[in-house]
Amino acid sequence: MSRRSGVTSVGTQNDSSRPDQAQEKQKMLLAADTGHFSMMKALHLADLITEMNGFCGFMSLLSSMRYLLSDQNDHTNLWLALGFMPFGLFFDFFDGKVARWRHKSSLMGQELDSLADLVSFGVSPAAVAFAMGFRTPLDQVILSFYVLCGLTRLARFNVTVAVLPKDHTGKSKYFEGIPIPFACLTIASMLAVNVSQGWILDSIPLGVALKGTPLEFHPSVAAFLMNGCLMVSKTLHIPKP
């Protein structure tokens, strides 16, 4: 979750004003009615990298869908769905590096970053879990809870990023709650172990609790519940690297 709204440069006043100038230029380009594809002119290089994060998330979703429509003894699509997540993390990390290198940030980039993170690290792991067998009504409620916690956490960060304590480089000193990429990779690691051992569908570890009742669920889905709660925590502060 590389936040790019507050990219600053230590040094002269001219350097520190570059992000504001870039944001104003982007606003003008977005407001100009010069053609159907004029918005493309307003995108920075970092924004295009963020788009690749969203691409990875969507490809992960498609891979989960393909698994549901194919031979479920063939786990290739499950591995693809899980494999796109680390690539999404790479692009999520890299876009912030590029933004700081080029001294360009934007409100549009911030929004793109949050939307891409929601797809890649919120919806995608929940979709993989559903494809693997977490499909009871209560499972689906908990998976939805995880996605909504990720959505809420990203929105909160966008609102509070300007007031969080900063270090000498202008970066926030800590995250409030665990970042959604960390939550995703924690869950993806668990799901990858399940796939590698064949612990999917009817063989999910710990089986089904309250089987045969309207409240039946897989106890393993608690990983989504726990990570959702950790994401929206107000008192849990994770130092930034």
ZIRAHU-V388243 format. One record per residue. N is the residue number from 1. RES is the residue in one small letter. PHI is phi in degrees with one decimal (999 if undefined). OMEGA is omega in whole degrees, -180 to 180 (999 if undefined). BURIAL is I if it has 24 or more other C-alpha atoms within 12 Angstrom, else O. Layout:
{{N RES PHI OMEGA BURIAL} {N RES PHI OMEGA BURIAL}}
This chain:
{{1 m 999 -176 I} {2 s -88.3 -178 I} {3 r -75.7 -172 I} {4 r -117.5 -176 I} {5 s -79.2 -175 I} {6 g -118.2 -179 I} {7 v -66.6 179 I} {8 t -131.9 -180 I} {9 s -125.8 178 I} {10 v -76.3 -180 O} {11 g 151.9 -175 O} {12 t -75.0 178 O} {13 q -62.9 179 O} {14 n -62.3 178 O} {15 d -65.2 -176 O} {16 s -69.7 -179 O} {17 s -88.8 -177 O} {18 r -60.4 179 I} {19 p -58.4 180 I} {20 d -63.8 178 I} {21 q -63.4 179 O} {22 a -65.1 180 I} {23 q -65.7 180 I} {24 e -64.3 179 O} {25 k -63.0 -180 O} {26 q -66.0 178 I} {27 k -60.5 -180 O} {28 m -64.8 -180 O} {29 l -66.6 -180 O} {30 l -70.3 -179 O} {31 a -78.9 -178 O} {32 a -71.3 179 O} {33 d -98.5 -174 O} {34 t -114.5 179 O} {35 g 154.7 -176 O} {36 h -62.2 -175 O} {37 f -112.0 -179 O} {38 s -65.6 -180 O} {39 m -60.9 -178 O} {40 m -60.8 179 O} {41 k -67.2 -176 O} {42 a -86.5 -178 I} {43 l -78.3 174 I} {44 h -87.4 178 I} {45 l -58.7 179 I} {46 a -62.4 179 I} {47 d -64.8 179 I} {48 l -66.7 176 I} {49 i -67.6 176 I} {50 t -61.6 177 I} {51 e -59.0 178 I} {52 m -66.6 173 I} {53 n -60.6 178 I} {54 g -61.7 178 I} {55 f -60.7 179 I} {56 c -62.0 179 I} {57 g -62.9 -179 I} {58 f -68.5 178 I} {59 m -64.9 175 I} {60 s -64.1 178 I} {61 l -61.8 180 I} {62 l -62.6 179 I} {63 s -64.9 176 I} {64 s -62.6 178 I} {65 m -65.2 179 I} {66 r -62.5 178 I} {67 y -63.0 -179 I} {68 l -64.7 -177 I} {69 l -96.1 -175 O} {70 s -115.8 176 O} {71 d -63.3 -174 O} {72 q -78.3 170 O} {73 n -85.9 177 O} {74 d -97.1 -173 O} {75 h -93.7 -176 I} {76 t -56.0 -177 O} {77 n -69.6 175 I} {78 l -66.2 178 I} {79 w -64.1 177 I} {80 l -64.7 180 I} {81 a -59.5 179 I} {82 l -74.2 -177 I} {83 g -69.2 179 I} {84 f -69.8 -177 I} {85 m -65.8 176 I} {86 p -62.1 177 I} {87 f -65.9 175 I} {88 g -61.3 178 I} {89 l -63.5 179 I} {90 f -60.2 -180 I} {91 f -67.1 179 I} {92 d -65.8 178 I} {93 f -74.0 -172 I} {94 f -72.0 -178 I} {95 d -63.3 177 I} {96 g -66.9 177 I} {97 k -61.9 -179 I} {98 v -67.2 180 I} {99 a -61.4 179 I} {100 r -70.9 179 I} {101 w -64.1 -177 O} {102 r -91.8 -179 O} {103 h 55.6 180 I} {104 k -131.7 174 I} {105 s -139.9 -178 I} {106 s -159.3 174 I} {107 l -66.3 177 I} {108 m -64.8 177 I} {109 g -61.2 178 I} {110 q -62.8 180 I} {111 e -67.6 177 I} {112 l -58.5 -178 I} {113 d -60.8 -179 I} {114 s -66.3 -179 I} {115 l -65.4 179 I} {116 a -64.4 178 I} {117 d -62.2 -179 I} {118 l -62.2 180 I} {119 v -69.2 -173 I} {120 s -73.3 -172 I} {121 f -114.5 178 I} {122 g -109.1 -176 I} {123 v -71.5 -174 I} {124 s -59.4 180 I} {125 p -64.1 177 I} {126 a -66.2 178 I} {127 a -66.7 178 I} {128 v -62.7 180 I} {129 a -61.4 178 I} {130 f -61.3 -180 I} {131 a -61.6 -177 I} {132 m -76.9 177 I} {133 g 132.5 177 I} {134 f -81.9 -167 I} {135 r -124.7 179 I} {136 t -69.2 179 I} {137 p -54.2 -179 O} {138 l -71.6 173 I} {139 d -55.3 -177 I} {140 q -66.1 177 I} {141 v -63.6 -179 I} {142 i -69.4 176 I} {143 l -62.2 177 I} {144 s -65.3 177 I} {145 f -58.9 179 I} {146 y -59.6 -179 I} {147 v -62.5 -179 I} {148 l -68.8 175 I} {149 c -65.0 177 I} {150 g -62.3 178 I} {151 l -61.0 -179 I} {152 t -66.0 -179 I} {153 r -64.6 178 I} {154 l -64.7 178 I} {155 a -64.9 179 I} {156 r -62.9 -180 I} {157 f -62.8 180 I} {158 n -60.2 -178 I} {159 v -78.9 -171 O} {160 t -99.5 -174 O} {161 v -58.2 -177 I} {162 a -73.8 -175 O} {163 v -109.2 177 O} {164 l -69.9 179 O} {165 p -57.9 -178 O} {166 k -113.5 172 O} {167 d -91.0 -174 O} {168 h -69.6 178 O} {169 t -91.0 -179 O} {170 g 95.1 178 I} {171 k -85.7 176 I} {172 s -61.0 -177 I} {173 k -73.8 -176 O} {174 y -152.9 171 I} {175 f -95.3 169 I} {176 e -88.8 -173 I} {177 g 77.4 -179 I} {178 i -71.9 178 I} {179 p -64.7 -178 I} {180 i -62.7 175 I} {181 p -62.7 179 I} {182 f -66.0 178 I} {183 a -61.1 -180 I} {184 c -62.6 -177 I} {185 l -68.0 175 I} {186 t -61.3 -180 I} {187 i -69.6 -179 I} {188 a -61.8 178 I} {189 s -63.4 178 O} {190 m -62.9 -179 I} {191 l -66.2 179 I} {192 a -64.1 176 I} {193 v -61.6 179 O} {194 n -59.3 -179 I} {195 v -65.0 -177 I} {196 s -63.3 -179 O} {197 q -96.3 -178 O} {198 g 76.6 -178 O} {199 w -88.4 -179 I} {200 i -134.1 179 I} {201 l 53.8 -178 I} {202 d -83.2 -177 O} {203 s -113.5 180 O} {204 i -63.1 -179 I} {205 p -53.4 180 I} {206 l 74.4 173 O} {207 g 64.5 -178 O} {208 v -119.6 176 I} {209 a -94.0 180 O} {210 l 55.8 -176 O} {211 k -60.8 179 O} {212 g 87.0 178 O} {213 t -111.4 177 O} {214 p -62.1 -177 O} {215 l -103.5 -179 O} {216 e -63.6 -179 O} {217 f -158.4 175 I} {218 h -92.6 -180 I} {219 p -55.5 180 I} {220 s -63.1 -179 I} {221 v -68.9 178 I} {222 a -60.5 177 I} {223 a -60.9 177 I} {224 f -69.9 179 I} {225 l -63.3 -178 I} {226 m -64.6 -179 I} {227 n -66.0 176 I} {228 g -61.5 179 I} {229 c -64.8 -180 I} {230 l -67.0 180 I} {231 m -66.1 -175 I} {232 v -93.9 179 I} {233 s -59.9 178 O} {234 k -91.8 -174 O} {235 t -94.3 179 O} {236 l -83.6 -179 O} {237 h -109.9 -180 O} {238 i -103.7 -180 O} {239 p -59.9 177 O} {240 k -77.2 179 O} {241 p -71.1 999 O}}
